[in-house]
Amino acid sequence: MSRTSKKDYLLKMQEDYLGEWGRRKRSRLLDEACRVTGLERKYVNKILLGHREYRERKGRGKGHSPAAETLLVQAWEGAGCPCAKYLKSAIGKVLRDLGELQNVPEEDARQVRAMSASTMERILRGRPRSARVWSRRTRRPGANRIMAQIPCESGERVHACEVDPGDIQVDSVAFCGGNSEGSFFWAATATDRATQWFEARTSWNLCAANYVPAFEGNLEGFPFPIRGIHSDNGPEFINAVIFAHEKGHWPEARLSRSWPGRKNHNAHIEQKNGSVLRTFLGDVRLADPRLGRALGLLLEAINLYNNYFRPCVMLLSKTKRPDGKGWRCVYDEPRTPAQRALASGMLTEQAKKKIEETLANTNGVWLMELIGKRRRLLALKRELERGKPSAGGDAGASSDSPLRGAPPGTSSSFPAPPQNPTPPLSPVSSI
């Protein structure tokens, strides 16, 4: 409590104190005034009765002259505008160096050397930094302009069974093998909550030049229009490049982000990252750029298999058991994401025809066998680490590589790939 506040408080209390004639009430007011101000009881009693005025103690005043303040500012600018704590530690040397260039009165220099760091801070507070300093580092502002435009909410605020296709959740998966040091491949992933359609593309690191094409390819891979895009607070999503890209290509889509530290707000894509990518690839480290083509082909095959030949279920209701132990979950009948998309009635005739042709012209068992062969990226990785030249450039495998051989587990009884007159989709033909 400052001295001015104490004085104002005692003057206000004096009116109540003199207006009371009862001894007990005056004693109560006196106790309160002593407790608030921290002054002695007898001294407070005299002030409240008007027998004594509140003492105003004057400060000791400044211990330096205006010329000393001017000299301090010159020394501060000559030293490169450091903070007061650092300037205090080097003020002697700075004044000596300044004295070699201009006249420095000894008395003013003595007063500056006697100043404390707090006094220097008070004198220099609010002064702009000198132009002799090359530049001031760019500080990140406290308010993020992009975050302020994206509402923060749970991506699971509405049950998936109650939404239409087009409510997309996006995320990123690192192929770092548990070591985030250096450069390695990432996978940009996206899934639809209603149909569980899944898309994944490769990205070398998370720079915009590599990540934006992967992010765009994922959203363009969905056969229905995008109505909403939900992400976490990762910098690969919350930045000006992705934000402008979303507004330019999907202006009708509603953007949202999860609350920080809440992974269950992005539950559908987190589940797909584990059940799809980690199931087929595991936690491997892919840190060689020459693995990009093989990894890209593998992800295309995984997308095709997961969307057309891998059934899944949808949660319809979740209620607490009567005994309080666990939950009772009700699911619908298993169907593939392609079947769910066809049954939704949200597809155009062109998209519907494409899905039906893919189902008719693609053998899921043979596709799974090809995925098993492409899973052997570690063999190609070891091959590249040994320095063995690869066929066809920097992203393939040599002619004797395990990736070029027959799929693992193939036998004479395994059926040959279907000989359809209509060629299959590009991911299968490229594999």
N, C-alpha and C positions, 0 to 999 in steps of 0.2 A: 504494500500500500504506500503510495507516494505521499510526500509531505503536503502537497496541495490537496490530495484527496482526504487526508486526515483533517486538515483545516476545515474543508467544506463539510465533512461529516460532523465535526464537533460543533460547528455553528448551527447546523440543523438540529442536532441533539440538544443544544442549549435551549431552544424554544420549548421542546417537550419537557426538559428538566425543570425549567422555571415555571412551567404551567402546572406542575404536580406539587401538591402540598403534603401528600402522604409520605411518611418516611420510608415505608417499604417499597412503594413504587419508585421513589427517587433512588433507593439503593439498587433496585433492579436495573434501572436505566444506567446507573453508574457502573455496575458490573458489566453490562453489555458494551458500554463505551470503552472500558479497559480491555475487554477481550478483543474487540475489533481493532483498536489502535495499537495495543501493546504498550501503552503508557502507564505510569504509576497512578495509583488510585487517588492519592492526595493531589497530584498535579492536575488530573482530569477534573476533580471536584472543583478546584479553584477556577478552571477555565469555564466550566458549565455555570458556575455562579456569577461569572463576570468579574471576579476579583483579580484575574490574571489573563493576559493575552497569550495566544499561542506563539511560541518562539519561532522565528524564521531564521534558520541557520544559512548563512551565505556560504557558497562553495569557495574553494580556494582560488578559483579562477584559472586562467590559462597560464601555463608556465613557459610560453614561447610568444614571440612577436609575430605580426603579419609577415615580416620579411623572412622569418624562419619557415613559415608555411609556404611562401613562394619558392624558397630554396628546396623544400621537401618535394614539391611538385616537379621542379626541374630535375632533381635527382631521380625521382620515380620514372619520369619519361626517358631520362638518359640510360636507366638500367633496363629498359624494355617493358615498363609497366607491369612489374610482378605484383603479387599479392603483398599485403603489408607484413605478413609474417616472414616472407623471404627477403623483403626489402630491409627489414630491421636487422637481419643477420649479416647483411652485406653493406650496410649504410656507410661504415667507415671507409671502405675501399671505394665506394661510389663517389663520396664527397672528395676524396683525394684525387680521383681521376677527373672529376668535374672541375676541381681547382686548377688543373693543368690547362684547361681550355678557357676558363673565365675567372673573374674575380669572385672569390667566395669569402665573405667576411667571417672571421674566426668566431665571433660571438653567435652569429646565426648557425654556423656549423655545429657549435657546441650544443645549442638548443635542439637541433635536429637529432644529434646523436643521443641526447637525453630522452627523446620521445619514446614512448612504449609502442608496441605494435598496434594496440587498440587506438591510441591517439592518432597514429598514422592512418589507420583505417577510417577514422571519423573525418579526417581532413581530406582524404582521397575519395571518399564515397561519392558516387555519382559523376565523377569526372570521366570523360570519354578517353579511350585508349589512344595513344599517339599514333600518327600515320607512319612513324618509323618502324612500327611492328609490321612484319610482312603481312600477316593475316591472322584472323581469329578462327579457330576451328569451328566447323559447323556443328552446332548442338541440335540434337533431335528435340523438336518441340514437345511439350507435355501433352498436347492434344493432337491425335492422329486424325488427319482430315478424312482419310479413307474409312477408318473405323467408325467415325462419327456418322457416315452415310449408310452403314450397314447395320441393321438392328441386331442386337444380341439376344438370342432366344434358343430354346431347345429345338433341335431338328426332329424330335419325337413328340412334339406337343400334341399331335393328332395321330391316332393309330393308323398304321399303314393300310389296314383294310378299309379305311374310310376315305382315302385319298384317291385321286385319279392318276393315271400314268403321267409322268413328267416332273414329279417331285424328286429332284436329284440331290444326292449327297456325294461330295468329292473329298479326296484325301490323297496322301502321298505315302509310298512305301520305299524304304531305303534298303538297297542291297549292299550293305556295308559289312556284314558279318560281325556285328557288334563293335566295330571300330569306325568311328565317324571321322577319322583323320584322313586327309587327302581327298582325292576325287574318286567318285564311283557312280554307278548307275542308280537312278531312282525310277519308280513306276508311278505315273499319274493314274489314279483310279477313280471311278465314278460308278454309282449304282442307282437304280430307280427303286423307290420304296414299294411301289404298288406291284410291279411285275418282277422285281429283283433282277432286272437286266443289268449286266456287269460289263464294263469296258476298262481296259488298261493299256497304256502306251508307255514307251520308254523315254527317259530324259537323262542326258548326261549332266549331272549336277542339277541345281535348281535355278540356273540363270534363265532370264526371260526368253532369250533366243532359243533355248532348247525346251523350256517347259511350256511355253504358250502353244506351240504346235501340238504337243501331247495333250494339253488341256482341251484345245479345240477339237482334236480328233476324237477324244472321248465323247464330248457332247454331241458331235455330229454323227456318232455311231448309233445313237438311239433312234429307233424307228418312229417315234412320236415327238410332238413338239415339247420343248422345255418350258415348264411353268414356274419352276423354282430351283434355285441353286443354294445349297447349304454347305458350309465348310467350317473348319476350325479356325483358329487365329494364327495359323502359320504364315510366315512372311511370303511364301510362294503363292498365297491366295490374296492376302491383304496388302496389295500394292497397286500403284497407279496403272501399271501395264495391264494386269489381269482385270482390274475394275473397268477400265475403258474398253477392254476387249469384250467383257460381258455386256456392258451397256450398248456397244455397237452391234454385236451379233445377235443378242437375245434381249432386246429392250423390254419385252413383256414379262420376262422372268423376274420373280421376286428373289432378291438376294438376302441372305441371313447368315449369321455366324454363331457358333456355340459360345457359351459362357467359358471363360478361361478355366482350364483344369477339369472340365467336365467331358470326358470321352464318351459317356453314355448319351450325350446330346447328339452324337453322330454315330449312333449304334449300328445302323445298317451297313455303312461302309466299313466300319471297324470289323464287323463280323465277316464281311466279304474279303477283307484283306487277309484274314487268317484262314478262312475256309477255302479260298481260291488260290491266292498267290503263295502264301506260306505252305499250303498243302502240296503244290506242284513244284515249288522252287526251294522251299526251306529258307533258312537264314544264312545265305551264302554271301560272300563278298565278290562283287563283279566290278573290278577297278581297272579293267583294260578296255579302252575305247573300241578295240577290234572285236569285242564281243557284242557290239551293238546290233548288228544285223541278225545274228543267231537269236539274241534275246528278243528282238522285235518280232521275228517270225514265231517264236514260242508264245509270246503274249497274244498274238493274233489267233493262234490255234486254241489257246486256252479260252479266249473270249468266245470263239465259235462253239467250242464244246460246252462251256458253261451255260450259254444262252439257248442252245438248241437241244442238248442231249442230257442235261443234268437236272432232274426234278428237284423241286424245293417246296416248302410249305409256308403258309402265312399264318401268323398269330391272329386269331379271331377274338379271343377274350382271355382275360387273366384275372382270376378272383382268388382271394385268400381262402385257404381251407378252413372248415369250421373249427378244427382243433388248433388253428393258428400255426401249424407247422408246414411251411412251404406254400406254394401257389398251385392252383388248378388251371392249366393252360389248355385251350381248345384251338386246334389247328384245322385248316381246310384240307382238301385232298391234294396230294402231291401233283404238281404240274411244272413243266419247264417254263422259264421266262418267255420263250417264244409263244407257247400255248396261252400263257396269261395275256400277252400282248394281243394275240388274235382275238381272244374272248372279251377284251376290254371295249371293243368298238370304237377306239380312238385312233385307229390307223387309217391312212389314206389307201386307196386302191393300189397304188404303186408300192407302198411299203408292205401291204398285205401280200401282194403277189411275190415280192422278193423273199419274204420269210417262207412262204409255201414252197417256192422253188428251191431254196436252200435246204429245207427239210427233205425234199424229194431227191435231191442230187448229192447229198453228203452222207457218207457212211460213218456213223458215230463210233463204231468199234475200231475201224481203221484209223479214224482221227485220234482216238485215245492212244493207239499204238504209236502214231507219229509223235504225239506229245511226249510219250515215254522216251522216244529216241532224242527229242530235242531237250529233254531234261538233263542230258549228259553234258551240260555246259562246263562242268568242272574238267572233263576230259579235254575239251578245247582250250580251257584256261591253262591247264598244265602244258598243253602242246605249245601255246603261245609263249608261256614262260620259259620253255626250253629253247625258244628262238627258232622253231621250225617254221619255214615259210608256209603261208596259207594259199590255197588256190583261189583265184578270182579276186585278189585284193586283200584289204585289211579287215574284213568283217565276216569271212567265211571259215571253212575248215578245209584242211588238206585232203587229198584224195584217199589217203589211208586213215583218216580220222574216224573215231567211233561214231561221229555225227553223220558220216557219209555211209556207214554200214547199215545192215539190216536192223530193224527195231529189236530191242532186247526182249527175249522171250518168244520171238517168232519161230514157228515150227512149220512143218509141211502141212499140218492140219489147219493152220491159220488161213482164213480166206484171203484171197487176193483183193486188191482195191477194186471197187466197182467200176465197170466199163460203161459209163453212161454217155450217150451221145452229147448231152449238154455238159460243158466243162463245169467243174465245181467252182466255188468261190476262190478268189485269189489267195487267201491265207493257206488253203489246203494245197493248191497247185504249187505255191512257192515253197512249201515244205517238202 
